[in-house]
Amino acid sequence: MQPRALDDSDRRILRAMQSHPDMSVADLSGIVGLSQTPCWRRIKRLEAEGVIARRAILFDPKKVGLPINVLAHVRLQRHDEETLEALERETLEHPEILECFSMSGESDYVMRVVAADMDAYERFLKKVLLHLPGIASVNSSFTLKTVKSTPDLPL
C-alpha cells in the first residue's frame, strides 16, 4: 500500500510515538489533540502503509556487552546482480551486522558491526565478513566515541 501524504495530525502522532513508543493510545490522543478512536485508526493506517515500520526498544550496547562499534567498508570482486543479491541476503542472517548500506564512492557497502571485544570482531571478520559472497576486501574503522546516535527522524 502506497502511503498518502502525511498531514499535521499524522506528524504529531509520529513525533510523539518516536519520543515515547510505549505511550498508550489514550495518552497519545491527548497529546496530539485527537480522540482515542481517530488516533488509533491513524496509527493502524500508518502501520498498514509501512510508515511505522516497527516498534523497538533501544539498548545501550556497552551495557549489554557489545562496546565495540565498527564501520566495515566492503569492496566486492564482482558487481553482478546475483552477487549483490547473495551478499545482501547473507548480511541479513548475521545479527552482529546492525546496518548495511549500499554505497556510491570507494566502498560498495558499509556495514555497522558490533562486537564484545577486538578478538570477537577479528573472529567475525575472519569467519563471516571475509566469506560473504563476492568480497574482495574489508577495511574496518573502529569508533572511538559515539557523539550522537538517534533513531529519531526530523518530522
C-alpha angles and dihedrals in degrees: 000000000000111000117238121228113289116247126204093270091052091050092048089051093048094047091050093046091047091055096039111020093171095055115126120244088244092057093039093052090054092051095048096041100245131114116254100259097051089044092050091048091052091050090050091049092048089051093047091049091050095243087121098047096180143320120250144177115229121221131199103249093211093053092052093049101262104107097145112092116185134184105208112199106205128199122191131218093215133025101200120134094249093055094046093049092046092051093047092047093049092047089062090060095064116076091194087071103077097174135013124188128189103224145201117219129038098339122061091204137008117206127191109217130182127204141174093239143338092278091054091051091048090053091048091049093050098039101035120009097047090049097052113118115283098359114162098169144347122209111194124207117189119212115233098195137356107237096174132001121165136153090202116115119213098252 
